[in-house]
Amino acid sequence: MPGFMDTLDTLASERATIRDLFATEGSGAADSRRATALSRRLPGYDRRVATAAGFIADVIEGRRPSHHFTEAMTTDDFPILFGDILDRQVLASYREAPRIWPMIAKKRTVRDFKGAKLFPPVTGADGRLDEVGQLDEYPAESLDEQAAITLAISKFGRRVAFSWEAGLNDDLDQLKDIPQRLGKAARRTENYAASELYVGTAGPHATLYSGSNIINIANGAAADNPPLSIAALTDAFTVWGNITDEVSEPIVHELATLVVPPALEVTANNIINATAVELTTLGGTRDDNAGGARLLAANWMARRLRVEVDPLIPIIADTNGTTSWFLFGDPQADREALAMVFLRGFEDPSMWIKTPNARRVGGGDVDPMDGDFDTDGIQYRVRHVTGSARIDSRATVASNGSGA
């Protein structure tokens, strides 16, 4: 079982009896940060989590009888350890799901749901200086404030419910699958929000690559969207190099990320991994079919470009989804095209299991896996808080690859 075994790989595992492992060693640890609180109160917490993970894996794989799990859940500490294991599973699945947005978007945080204002740098006074004649007055220039960009977040989540009978009949497979599924859902939510910032129904998103930003279309015109090739990348870098900042000064991008759909992955990697590029220069001394000289040059793009494949491009784009391609500057540099926004202190998804609204006749808490009082239902819940924003269109160029 990958989730539990991954936990074992990262923590020192030891074996013990149920009584030695899960006997009560304190109280008041199960608060909203139950794992952290318990680790402060109990020695060897990581060891105990690792051992609990091994114990659960043994039950799932049939090396221990299932009634051992039921017995362990009646102790004070094991439900806390069990919850921490589920948290580790959901976060492991969340982090293992592929994502590309850190290569093209900057991570930002806000402190609450009111949102925050991102104020671009004040413009003016940083252009080339004017020549000042003898005894002439120095020319004055005012500073201009740009419109603020709102960084907002939203809460996303899901509940998954199943019956006590289903849990028993499935030999605890529900315990294996649900945390990983919810973790993957959280990552997919992020990925889709990031891709929607720059991908529209026709390829490059109209808000980022049209109107006053029409220069951001590779080759400089909406009617000329070249398919991905070395020549097209040359045109894209030319267009990109001609984009200027607020005071008409050039913007320098030292590193770029080429984002492509899966259909262009081979083409993109062939381009940047080529050892040399063959060029034709007219007016040369060699007589060939092009009427000029053939020149082999080192593939400079291998040093300037990195390739990322976004499988969501053809999902979001109804047309040109297999031909669109995008260039982004380094989001950690001065210019960021996009931003992914998170709630400070809650950047990762949170996993929960519903506490049963019941008590045993003889007293004592009820195992969450026994279900609630009315229906024997068991519920998991995941919560993830995130948002996204377009920041600066000058940090990206794109082509829908249609050649029209």
N, C-alpha and C positions, 0 to 999 in steps of 0.2 A: 504494500500500500504506500504509494509515493509520498503523500503528505506527512504521515507519521514517520516514515523512515527518513525523510529529509530532516525532520527535527532531530532524530537520533544521530544523524551524521554531524550535526553541529554542536551537540552537547555530549558530555561524558555520560555514558550509560552504565548503570549498575542495577543488579537484580536484588529483590527483597520480597518478603511475603506481603500480602495485602495489609496485614495488621501493622507491620513495620513501616510500610510506605505511606499509608493514608490515615494513621491514627491522628486524632486531634492534637495540634501543638500550638494552640492559641486561638483567639477569637478577634472579631472586628476587622478582619482582613478583606472581606468581600464588599468593597465599595466600588465606585465607578471606575477606579483604576486598580481593580482587585489584584491583578498579577503584580503590579509594581508594589502595592502595599504589602502583599504577602512576602515578596522578596526582601523587603526591609525587615520583616518580623521573623522570618524563618531562615536558619542557616541552610546552605546547600540547595537553594531553590532551583537553580538550573539543573542540578543533578536529579532532583525529584521530578521535574518536568520531563527530563529525558527518560527516566524510569517509567513514568506514567505512560509516555508515548509508546515505549516498548511493550508495556502491559496491554494497552489497547490494541496494538498491532497483533499481539498474541491471540487476543480474543477474536479479532476479525479473521485471522488466518486459521483459526480452529485449534491453535496450540493450547488454549485455555478454554474451559467451558464458559458459556455466556453468563451463568449465574455469578461468576466471579466479578464481572463488570457491574451487575446489579448490586452485589454486596459492597463493592468499592464506592458506588455512588451514594450509599447511605452514610458514608463518613463525612466529616466536615471539610476536609481539605481536597479530596479528589475532585469534586465538582469544579473547584477553583482551578486546579491543575488542568482538568479537562477543558475548561473554557479557554485557558491560555493556549493549549495545544491547538484548538480550533482557530484562535486568532492567528497563531503562527502559520497555520495552513492557509488561511484566506490571504494573508499578506504574502506568503511565498507564491501562491498562484497569481496574485495580483502583480508581483514583480516579475514573474517569469513570462507573462503574456507580452508579446512583442509590442514595442512602441517606437515611433520615430520622432515624435514631436519635440523631445529635448534637443534634437539636431537643428530644428528650424524655428522653435519658439522659446521664449524666455519664461522661466518659472517665476511667478510673483505671488505674494501672499497678502491677504487682507485680514483684518482683525475681527470683523463681524459681517452680518448680512446686510448692513447698510451700504456696503460697497465702499469704494475709495476712488479718488480722482488721481489719475496719472497726468502730471503736468509736463509736457515736452519742454526741452530747454528753451529759454528765452532766446529769440533770434535777434540778429543785428549786431553791428560793431565788430564782427569777426571776419569780415571780408577783406579784400586787399585794400591797403591804405591809399588814400588820395595824395597826389603830389601837392605840396604846399609851397607857393611862391614866397619870395622874400617880402616880409611884412604883411603877408596875406593872413586873414583869419582862418584858423583851422576849421574845416567843415564839420558840422555836427550831424550825428546820426542817432535816431531814436531806437529804443529797444522795443520789440514787439513780443507780446505774450501769445502763444498759440492756444487753441481751444483744448481744454482738458479732455482726457479720455476716461470714461467710466469703467472701472474694473469691478464687475459684479459677479457674485457666486450664487449658485442654486444648490438645493439639497436633492440628491438622487438616492433612491433606495428600492428595496424589494423585500417582500416576505415570501417564504416558502414553507408551506404547511404539509404535514403528512400525519397519518394516523399511527397510533401505537402499534396496531396490528401490522401495518406496512413495514414499520421498523423491524419488527420481529421476523416477519416473513422474508425480508430481504437480507437477513443475516448481517445487519449493520452496514450494508452498502450505502444507505442514505448518509451515514456519518462520514463516509469517504467522499461522496460526490458533492454534497451541497456546499461546503465551504469553498472548494475549488471552483465550482460553477459561479458562485457569487463573487469570488475574487476576480475571475475572468470578466464577469459582467461589469465590474467597476473599471477595469482597465479599458474595456471596449467603449465604455461611456466617454472616457477621456479621449481616446483615439478619434472617435467620431466627431466630438466637439472640435478638436484641433483640425481635422481634415476639412470640416465644413467651413472653416475660416478662409481657405484658399481654393477649394474645389466647389464649382457650381454645377448646375445641370448640363451645361455645355462645355465643361472643362474648367479653365481658369475662372475663378469667381468674379462676377461682374463688378462687385464693389471694390475689389482689390486691383483689378486689371482692366478697367474701362473708364470712360469719362475723361476727367483730367489726367488720369493715370494711363492713358492709352499708350504712352511711350513704353510702358512696362511689358507690352506684348513684344516678343522677340521679333526683330526686324523692324520694329517701330510702327507697325500699322496693323489694325485689326484684320485686314484682308490678306495678311501675309503671315501665316502661322506655320513655319517650316517644321517638317517631321524631324525627329531627333537624329542628328548626324554631327560630324566634326564641323562641317561648314555652318550648320545651324547654331552650334555652340559658339562658334566664332562670332556670328551675328549677334547672339544673345549677349556675349561679353561686351561687344561694341555698344549695343544699346544701353546696357547696364553702366558702362563707363561714361556715357554721355548724360546720365541722370545727375543732376546737381542738387545741392542742399538748399536751405532757405535763402541763402545769400549768393546763390549761383556759383558756389565753389564745388569742385568735384568731390564725390564720395568714393572712398577707397575701400574695396572689399578684398582682404588678403586671402580669405578662405571661403569657399562656396560649397553648398550642398545641392546636389542634383537629385530631385525627387521624381520618381517615375512610377507608373503602374506596373504590375507584374509582367505585362506583355512587352515592356521595354527593358526589363532587367538585363537580359543578355546583351542587347545593343549598348546600354549604358556602361556595363562592365567591360565590354570589348573596347569601347572608346577609351576609358581611363586606364585600362591595363595594357594597352598596346605599348610596345617598347619604342616605337617610332611612328611618325606621321609622314606620309608622302605628300609633298606639295608640288604644284606645277607653277613655275614662274615664266611668264611670257617674256620673249626677248632674249632667252638664254641661247647658249651655243649648241645645245644638243637638239637634234632634229627628231622629234617624236610625234605621235598622233595629235598632241595638243598644240603643236607648233611652238613649244617652249622647252625649258629645262625641267627635269625632274629632280626634286630635292628631298632628301630624307632629314627630318628634324626630330630631336628628342621630344617625347610626348610630355609637354609642359603641363597638360591638364591633370596628369597623375599627381602633381604636387598641389594643385589648386582645388581639386574637386574630390568630394566623397559622395558615394551613391547610397541613397536610401530608397527602399521600395515601399510604397504605400498601397496596400491591397484595397483600401477604401475608395481610391480614385474611380475605378469603373463602377463601384456601387453607387456613389453619389452622382456621378456624371452620366446622364442618359445618353448623351452623344459625346464623342471624342474621349470616352473614358479609357480607351486602350492606347491612345496616341498622345495625350496631353503630358507635358513635362514642365518642370519648374526649377528655377534657381533661387536659392535663398542665401543671404549672407549669414555670417556667424551671429547667432542671437546674443552671445555674450559680449560682442563688440559694441561699438557705439550705437549702431542701428539695429533694432529688432523689428521684424515684420509682424510677428504674432506674439501673443502672450497667453499662457495657461495660468489660471488664477486658482488659488487654494485658500482654505480657511486656516489661519495660522494655528499650529498645534494639532490640526486634524488633516494633515496632508494625505494620510493613508485611509483607506476605508475601515470602518468599524463593524465588527461582527457581533451579533447578539443572539441569545436563545431565550424564549419566553419562560418566565418562572411560573410554575403551575399555581393556580389559585385554589389550592387544596392542602389539607394536612391529614396525616394518617390518624386513625382513631386512637391509636396508642401514643400519639405525639410524634414529633420530629418532622423535619422538612421532607418534601417529596422530591424524588429524582425528576429533573426536567424531562427525561426521556420516558417517564410514565404518563405524560400528557396532562391536560388540564382537567378540572373537576367535571365539567359538563360533557365533554366529547372525547376525552383521551387524546386530544389533538396536540401535536408538537409543532412549534414554529421557530424558524430561523429568520433573522433579519439582517440586512446589510445596509449601511448608511455611508454615502460618499458625498462630499461637498466640493464642488469645482465650478469653474467658469472659464470663459475664453474671450479674447478681444483682438481685433486688428489694430496694430499700432502704427506702422510706417510702411506704406506701399513702396517707398524708394529702396527698400532692402530686398526686393525680389523682382524677377522678371519671369515670364512664362510664355508658353506656346501651346495651342490646342492640338498642334501636330497635323492639322487637316490640310495644310498647304494652300489654303484659300482665305 
